[in-house]
Amino acid sequence: MRTIREIERRRRGEGFTLVELLIVIAIIGILAGSVVLVSGGATDKAEATKIVSNLRTMKSAALIYFADKGSWPTQRSDIV
């Protein structure tokens, strides 16, 4: 039969200390922060790529307009 001391000793050995939990939470916070910083740069790059693509599309539309009409579009609504 187990004594009270054995049960208490076993209970103390289970689980995590407050310091261990705080360290794990700090590590998770650092990792989450670095992911946010890295993904922020990717978002800016995606936005720049989208803008360049839109400009190329507008250039193509302006060239087609020039080929059809013989003059460059004067308003954006001419090529949209």
Secondary structure by P-SEA (a helix, b strand, c coil): cccaaaaaaaaaaccccaaaaaaaaaaaaaaaaaaaaaaaaaaaaaaaaaaaaaaaaaaaaaaaaaaacccccccccccc
